[in-house]
Structures are given as C-alpha cells and as structure tokens.
C-alpha cells in the first residue's frame, strides 16, 4: 500500500507532469537516470560538490547538507519496460496465494549510443547493483517520491545502442 504525502497528492490534483527516475547504486556509487534530464530536487546540485560538510553557514546548516554524492545523472532511459507483479490466487485461499506470489520484475533500457555504459562496464559491475524506481513531481522533495520498486540487477544485455537491465525486487 502506498502512502502519498500531501505535497504529492496536491501535485497530482493539479495535474502536474510526473517525473520517473531510476537510481542505480553499485560498488562505484550512485547514478540517477530518467527519460529526460532529472529535475534538481532528485539529482545533485553541481555547486554542492564544493561543500563537503566541513564548513557551516552561520552555524545553522552544513554546506552540502541533504545532498548525495552522485557519479552521473541524465536522460538516458529509452524504455521503462513493464513492471510485472502477480499474486496467484489458489482456490480462493488468500493465505496460500500469499505464499505463491511471483517476485516483481522489470526491464529498463538505457541509451548506450555514445558507448557510455560500454566504458563503465569494463571497470564496474552492474550485476547485483541496487536499482530504485521512484515516481514524483518536480516541485516536491525526493523524500516524498513514491517507490515503485527496489531491486537488484539480475541480468544485463549490452549492445552498441543500449543497455538492458533486468531487475528483480528484493
């Protein structure tokens, strides 16, 4: 069951365009991708790189407070694929059907036309990277985004033009 924040609900009522982002965390760090450039509320502000938390502003707030270290972000998602979730009922027994549910899966296709992923896959492992699929709006905090699925990459397929990540819920 999803719990929407008031800000999320208001943005939905106002029919603002939704933002879907994919956060990929592997041993090297965090990358954030979307089908267009991720908004400022979900990605790293470049200026905050200079603010490592060593200094404070008027003693109240630490520079860079609330920001994450992001290796890269951009509009690299070509296809969000289809989220597959099932609950197989067995003879009307809800308890038994809970035991036989299928693990949620999704495949996300990323743009590799510039060989970006070909280069990083030579240095980093994407298998078992943690992927979060979040849905929200430009005008709300990242903490108020809805988490659609969190999973691990179980299979990758790399071509000259794209990288396909098969994700299995954890």
Order of alpha helices (4+ residues) and beta strands (2+ residues): alpha-beta-beta-beta-beta-beta-beta-beta-alpha-beta-alpha-beta-beta-beta
